[in-house]
């Protein structure tokens, strides 16, 4: 009869955990016979030279005996046990889709459901419900603020309470400007190192509004960014690279012009220019929490962020961006 120990020995051999010599023992246990030593097993002679393998005498062919059949049945039974063991082990050790898999461009079912809801202009309540299902799968594992995959050019595809930033974002889709966010090298080419750029680009007029600010990760949190002065607002005329997503200028706009409208050195001054009351002007700096970031670095990556502190008029605003 085949014991569990024998089955486990055979499994360990298949997995490469047991040397060949132990398989001989395993086979002997399963079949009840002693297999002949093959060319891979050598016994050293007294002079240190390997001994030649013993001659193998031909064995007469005999019909299968009842004892042989019983041993063959035992081997079959052992194989069945091994398959059952492997299937059980696989169900334990094979993980569910990881955060990294969920963060691929195709993404998890939760991610796909969210993007479908946005594309179909589903109610905000439904979008928020789907966001709450996707955020626990964050591929950046709450380290988005310092992730290299945060850099790039992102297009705003959904927002909640974004009108506090700009009434232009509430315009009907046909005439609404494209809202782009430039981070890292893409922002550096347009507004300088260590800065974040927000661009509103009109589709039918060669003009863009470009707002830039400082940006640093918050040391005590891996997924929060602090927005810092100075704040600069520029009008860019005839800059095709800003009007068309993904076609960034390498340097300042060429064949066009820029006019600086605002250059504010503090949060309070910039908020005063935006008609904020004294309470809002006195509030701390704006903090953005990134609750979800795809980490493939490819076009189509999704990022979810919120304003969690700072100007009370915009705290709670939610944004979903897609990488271009």
Helices and strands as residue ranges (DSSP letters): H 4-14, H 20-31, H 66-93, H 99-102, H 109-119, H 124-135, G 144-146, G 148-150, E 152-160, G 162-164, G 167-170, G 173-175, E 178-183, H 185-191, E 195-201, E 207-217, E 224-237, H 240-243, E 257-264, H 267-273, H 278-282, E 287-293, E 302-309, E 318-323
